[in-house]
Amino acid sequence: MNDKIINDLYEIRDHLNQVENYINRIRTIKNIFTTTFIQTRQHLYDIYNDRLDLSIQTKNYFDGHREVVKKMKKSDLKNIRLSVIDGERKSCSIFSSEDYNIILGIIFYDN
């Protein structure tokens, strides 16, 4: 089931309003998120901006990473929720407001 959800999210990733609606529908599914936690926006920005710089140097770039870092930099959210969905072949990390009403972006990566 997680693989279907990840594929669905990948298909609509460029339409954040659709992503927001989709996330709000699936977030009540038991055990959908492997991990979910809230951190300050600045803390997550610092970590993922550093990882972006490293990925540019190593050419190990994840789909959506650059877009998430840009959105975090411009965001006025104090805190960001990071939620992870693990699938068999792919996984994704969703960056959102604490209540999932604002989706900043999704990073997709192969397992």
N, C-alpha and C positions, 0 to 999 in steps of 0.2 A: 504494500500500500504506500509506503514512504517513497518508493521509486516513482510511482505515478504522481504523487504530490510534488516531488522535486521536478519532474518533467513538466508538469502543469505550470509551476512557478517559473521555470526557465522560459517557457513559451510566452508568458505575459510579462516578463521582467522589465520591459521597457514602458509598461503602462502601469505606473504605480497606483493609480486609483483602482485598477483591477486587482493588483496584488493586495492592496489593503482589504478589499472585499473578500478575496479568497482566504487570506490569513484569518480574518475575523470569523469565517465559516469553519475553518479547520482547527482553530486553536483550542476548541473544547474537546477534540478527540483525545481520549486517554493515551498517554505515552507518545504523543506525536513528536514532542521535542525531547531530544536526548539530553539537552542542557538548556537552561534558560536562567539568565541572571541580569541584574541591573548594575551598571557602573556609570560613573560620571562621563559625560560626553568627551571632556578633555582627555581623560585617561584612555578611553577607547581610541580616540583620534590619535593620540601619541603612539600607542601600540601599533595600530594598523597603518599609520603613515610610515613608521619605521619599517614595517614589513613590506610596504609598497616600495620603499627605496631599495630594500634588500632584493625584492623580487625583480626589480628592473636590472640590478647588477647580475643576478644569477639566471635571468631569463626564465624564472619559475613563476609565471604570472597566472593568477586565478581570475576567472571571468567575473567581472563586476567589482573587483577590488578597487580599482581607480575611482569608479563612480561613487562607491560607498565613502571613501576617504574625502572626496570633494563635498559630498552632501553633509558629512559630519562637520567638516570645517565651516560650512555656511550655516549650519543649523543653530537655532537659538534654544534647543532643548538643553536642560540642565543634566538630565540623565538619559541614558539609552539602554534599552533592553536588547540583549544579544540572545537569540534563540537558534539552536542548531537542530536540523533534521538530518539524520543519518539514513542513507539508503544502501542498497547492495553495491551499486556501481558509482554513485555520486552522492555527495552530501551538500548541504548549503547552510550558511550562516545568515540569519535575518537580523537586520539592524532596524530598530523601531523605537517609537515612544514607549513609555512604560505600559500603556494601555493598548498598544498595537494600532492606534488610530492614525499614526503617521509612520509610514514605512520609508526609511532613508535609502534602503537598498539591500541587495542580497549578493553574497559572494558564493559562487558555485565552484566545487572542486571534485576531482576524481578521488575515489578511495584507493 
